[in-house]
């Protein structure tokens, strides 16, 4: 998968890793990082930077802020999900509100998809 990644996105991905949202930090440090399976943060896949990626499970996790629920954001996410699905990846989306209000439920859902 690596050879088709847009290398121009790498500096932005590195910046996003340093400047994760509080919801991304919460999911990363309080759950994903502790799992026995490797996840990557802000991973470049094709022409996208995904929030979290697990190569072994072929799984992408996206955390969506308010902009993702506006018309333009919804259309953009649908196109992104189609492209990632065409690469054989499963995309899980959770709102920041989900992470803040139902963290345990989000974690349990991720575990279900890893099995």
C-alpha positions as CSV (number, residue, x, y, z in Angstrom):
1,X,0.0,0.0,0.0
2,X,2.9,2.4,0.7
3,X,4.1,2.9,-2.8
4,X,0.9,4.8,-3.8
5,X,0.9,7.1,-0.8
6,X,1.1,10.8,-1.5
7,X,4.5,11.7,0.1
8,X,3.7,15.4,0.0
9,X,1.2,14.7,2.8
10,X,3.9,13.4,5.2
11,X,4.9,16.7,6.8
12,X,1.2,17.5,7.4
13,X,0.7,14.1,8.9
14,X,3.7,14.6,11.2
15,X,2.2,18.0,12.3
16,X,-1.2,16.4,13.0
17,X,0.5,13.8,15.1
18,X,2.1,16.5,17.2
19,X,-1.2,18.5,17.4
20,X,-3.8,15.7,18.0
21,X,-7.3,16.8,19.2
22,X,-8.2,16.1,22.8
23,X,-10.4,13.3,21.5
24,X,-7.6,11.7,19.4
25,X,-5.3,11.9,22.4
26,X,-7.8,10.3,24.7
27,X,-8.5,7.4,22.3
28,X,-4.7,7.0,21.5
29,X,-3.3,7.1,25.0
30,X,-6.1,5.6,27.0
31,X,-6.9,2.7,24.6
32,X,-5.3,2.2,21.2
33,X,-1.7,2.5,22.3
34,X,-2.3,-0.2,25.0
35,X,-3.7,-2.8,22.6
36,X,-1.5,-5.8,21.7
37,X,-2.0,-4.9,18.0
38,X,-0.2,-2.0,16.3
39,X,-2.0,1.1,15.4
40,X,-0.5,4.1,13.6
41,X,-1.6,7.7,14.2
42,X,-2.2,10.2,11.3
43,X,-1.2,7.7,8.7
44,X,-0.9,8.7,5.0
45,X,-2.9,6.3,2.8
46,X,-3.2,7.3,-0.8
47,X,-4.2,10.9,-0.9
48,X,-5.6,10.9,2.6
49,X,-4.3,11.2,6.2
50,X,-6.4,8.9,8.4
51,X,-6.6,9.4,12.1
52,X,-5.7,5.8,13.1
53,X,-4.7,2.8,11.1
54,X,-4.2,-0.8,11.9
55,X,-2.5,-2.7,9.0
56,X,-3.0,-6.2,10.6
57,X,-6.8,-5.6,10.8
58,X,-7.0,-3.4,7.6
59,X,-8.9,-1.0,9.8
60,X,-9.1,2.8,9.7
61,X,-10.6,4.8,12.6
62,X,-11.8,8.3,12.0
63,X,-12.9,10.8,14.7
64,X,-15.2,13.4,13.4
65,X,-15.6,16.9,14.6
66,X,-18.5,19.2,13.8
67,X,-17.3,20.0,10.3
68,X,-17.9,16.4,9.3
69,X,-21.7,16.8,9.8
70,X,-22.1,19.7,7.4
71,X,-23.1,19.0,3.8
72,X,-19.6,19.4,2.3
73,X,-18.0,17.3,5.1
74,X,-20.5,14.5,4.7
75,X,-19.9,14.3,0.9
76,X,-16.1,14.4,1.4
77,X,-16.2,11.7,4.0
78,X,-18.4,9.5,1.7
79,X,-15.8,9.8,-1.1
80,X,-12.9,9.1,1.3
81,X,-14.7,6.1,2.7
82,X,-15.4,4.7,-0.8
83,X,-11.7,5.2,-1.8
84,X,-10.4,3.5,1.4
85,X,-12.9,0.7,1.0
86,X,-11.7,0.1,-2.5
87,X,-8.3,-0.5,-1.0
88,X,-9.8,-3.3,1.1
89,X,-9.9,-1.2,4.3
90,X,-12.8,-1.0,6.8
91,X,-13.5,2.5,8.0
92,X,-15.0,3.1,11.5
93,X,-16.3,6.6,12.2
94,X,-17.0,8.0,15.7
95,X,-18.0,11.6,16.5
96,X,-16.0,13.5,19.0
97,X,-19.2,13.5,21.1
98,X,-19.1,9.7,21.1
99,X,-15.6,9.7,22.4
100,X,-16.4,12.3,25.1
101,X,-19.7,10.8,26.2
102,X,-19.4,7.1,25.5
103,X,-15.7,6.3,25.5
104,X,-16.2,2.7,26.7
105,X,-18.8,2.1,24.0
106,X,-16.4,3.4,21.3
107,X,-13.6,1.1,22.7
108,X,-15.9,-1.9,22.8
109,X,-17.0,-1.3,19.2
110,X,-13.4,-1.1,18.0
111,X,-12.6,-4.4,19.8
112,X,-15.6,-6.0,18.1
113,X,-14.1,-5.0,14.7
114,X,-10.7,-6.3,15.6
115,X,-12.0,-9.8,16.3
